[in-house]
Structure formats: C-alpha cells, structure tokens
C-alpha cells in the first residue's frame, strides 16, 4: 500500500489576500485557482517552490465557527513545517518581505529552526534538517 497526504486545508478570510501572502511573501506557486459550482467558493491550491509533498488548499471560512478558527487551526501550536535546503537564505528573504518571526533562529540537534506567523497568525516552523 502507498498513500500520501495531498492537500492540507487552511482556513482563510479572503482568497485573494491569502494568495497574495503565500505567493508574494513566501514565494509559493499558485497551482490552481478555479471557481466552484457554489457561489463565492474557489478551489485554490498553493505550494512551496520545488515542493514534492503536500500543498495547501486555501479554504475561505464559510461559517462563524470556521471564522473563529482562522489563524488558530492548531490551538496556538506550530501548525505547519516549511522545510528548506538553505535556512539562512530563506530566513533573510522572509524577514526582508516583512514576515514576523515569533521565535528567532535556533540550532537544534536535528537542524536549524525558527517560528514565524502567517498573515492570520498560524504558526509555522522554518526548518532546515541536518543531513
């Protein structure tokens, strides 16, 4: 048996502001942006450059319950992990684009890591693993 996770749904307030953040600030690729049958609903997929793993499905919150979870999908814990082949290159580029780091870079046994917040406050690790 072979399985993989294809998409991770990420609640967003607005499709276009989320697309702008992920493509302009994090340099992700806009993979798909299609209107769906339901009014005001789109199928929006973004992926990190060169990524071969799961991508993000940007899902506009449609109910008050979903809206309450925007920016807090993991209850305040790090939610997503952006692995890189060059930590310092990406860290500097992200800082130059105004990405807010909530934990500064740290050398750990497993690699170099820093925690940043996306435009809604979800926490991410920027991570370069030691080989």
C-alpha positions in Angstrom: 0.0 0.0 0.0 1.2 3.5 -0.8 -0.5 6.6 0.5 0.3 10.3 0.9 -1.4 13.5 2.1 -2.3 15.5 -1.0 -3.7 18.8 0.4 -3.9 20.5 3.8 -6.9 22.8 4.1 -6.0 26.2 5.6 -8.9 28.5 6.6 -8.5 32.0 5.2 -10.6 35.1 5.5 -10.2 36.1 1.8 -8.9 34.1 -1.2 -7.1 37.0 -2.9 -5.3 38.3 0.3 -4.2 34.7 1.1 -2.9 34.1 -2.5 -1.0 37.4 -2.3 0.6 36.5 1.0 1.6 33.0 0.0 2.9 33.9 -3.5 4.5 37.2 -2.8 5.8 36.8 0.8 6.6 33.1 0.9 7.3 32.7 -2.8 4.8 29.8 -3.1 3.4 28.9 -6.5 -0.2 29.3 -7.3 -1.0 25.8 -8.6 -4.8 26.1 -9.1 -7.4 28.8 -8.8 -10.8 27.7 -10.1 -14.3 28.8 -9.4 -16.5 26.0 -8.0 -20.2 25.4 -8.5 -21.2 27.1 -5.3 -21.3 30.9 -5.4 -18.2 32.7 -3.9 -16.3 29.4 -3.5 -13.0 28.7 -5.2 -10.6 25.8 -5.4 -7.2 27.4 -4.6 -4.0 25.4 -4.2 -0.6 26.9 -3.4 2.7 25.0 -2.9 6.2 25.9 -1.9 8.8 26.3 -4.6 10.2 22.9 -5.6 7.9 21.2 -3.2 7.1 17.5 -3.7 4.9 16.9 -0.6 1.5 18.1 0.5 0.3 21.5 -0.7 -2.2 24.0 0.8 -5.8 24.2 -0.1 -6.8 27.8 0.8 -10.4 27.4 2.1 -12.4 30.6 2.7 -14.2 30.3 6.0 -17.9 29.9 5.4 -19.4 29.8 8.9 -18.9 31.7 12.2 -17.4 28.5 13.6 -14.8 28.4 10.8 -14.1 32.1 11.0 -13.3 31.7 14.7 -10.6 29.2 13.8 -8.8 31.4 11.2 -5.2 31.8 12.5 -5.6 29.3 15.3 -6.1 26.0 13.5 -3.7 24.2 15.9 -4.7 25.8 19.1 -1.6 28.1 19.3 0.9 25.4 18.5 3.1 25.3 15.4 0.8 24.1 12.7 2.9 23.7 9.5 6.5 23.0 8.8 8.3 24.6 5.9 11.4 22.6 5.2 14.2 24.3 3.2 17.5 23.4 1.7 19.0 26.8 2.8 17.7 28.1 6.1 19.6 31.4 6.2 18.7 32.3 2.6 15.0 31.8 3.2 15.1 33.4 6.7 16.7 36.6 5.4 14.3 36.8 2.4 11.3 36.3 4.6 12.4 39.0 7.0 13.0 41.4 4.1 9.4 40.7 3.0 8.0 41.5 6.4 7.4 38.0 7.7 7.0 38.2 11.5 9.2 35.7 13.4 7.9 34.9 16.8 10.9 32.7 17.8 14.3 33.6 16.5 16.6 31.0 14.8 17.9 28.3 16.9 20.3 25.4 16.3 18.8 22.2 17.5 20.2 18.6 17.4 18.0 17.9 14.3 18.6 21.2 12.4 18.1 25.0 12.3 14.6 26.3 13.1 12.7 29.5 13.6 9.0 30.0 14.1 7.0 32.6 12.0 3.4 33.6 11.8 1.4 33.7 8.6 -0.9 36.6 7.7 -3.6 35.2 10.1 -1.3 34.2 13.0 -0.9 30.5 12.3 2.5 29.4 13.5 5.0 27.7 11.1 8.5 26.3 11.6 11.0 27.3 9.0 13.3 24.3 9.2 16.5 23.0 7.7 17.2 19.5 8.8 20.8 18.3 9.3 21.6 15.6 6.8 
